[in-house]
Amino acid sequence: MKLNQLSVFLENKPGALSAPCRLLANAGINIQTFALADTQQFGILRLMVHDWAKGKEILEQNGYVVKVTEVVALEVPDCPGGLAQLLEVLERAKVNVEYMYAFTVKQGGKGLLAFRFDNPDAAIQALQANKVNVVGTLDLVKRLEN
């Protein structure tokens, strides 16, 4: 149920973002979703790709520092209060959300978000107990291909 995310450390300067994206594209690796966080000095490109191991290898071979982090993809009702309800489940379980970002895919009136938790196993247990759909790798691939 946990998915692998690549975190790529970048200098905060023109062209720094396009270079790793171009490397992945040239290798035939599609970016499924991403988020970019920055400071004045550097940025962190967090991304999910279908073949994370190959993506990591290509980026590292080209001098990038890459960290693999586990995240959890969750279905969130696309309606007022959908996210708030999900966050309440996590709050009751005392699980902290370190960050999150969205996929562009939507299916059956539900969006898809990637979450980084301080305790992903506790988060998954609490969410499943509350009938929140935790999306696994195969389901994610199917959704993104449609």
Number of C-alpha atoms within 10 A of each C-alpha: 17 18 18 20 25 23 22 21 19 21 15 15 11 8 10 14 18 9 14 19 16 12 15 18 13 10 12 11 18 15 16 16 18 18 15 14 10 13 9 8 9 14 19 19 20 20 19 23 20 17 13 18 13 14 24 22 12 17 19 14 10 12 8 16 14 20 14 17 13 15 20 23 24 23 20 21 20 15 10 8 11 14 15 12 13 17 16 11 18 20 14 9 14 14 19 15 16 10 12 14 17 16 16 12 16 16 12 7 10 15 19 23 20 22 21 20 20 14 13 19 14 14 24 22 14 19 19 12 11 12 9 17 15 19 20 14 15 9 11 17 14 9 14 14 8 7
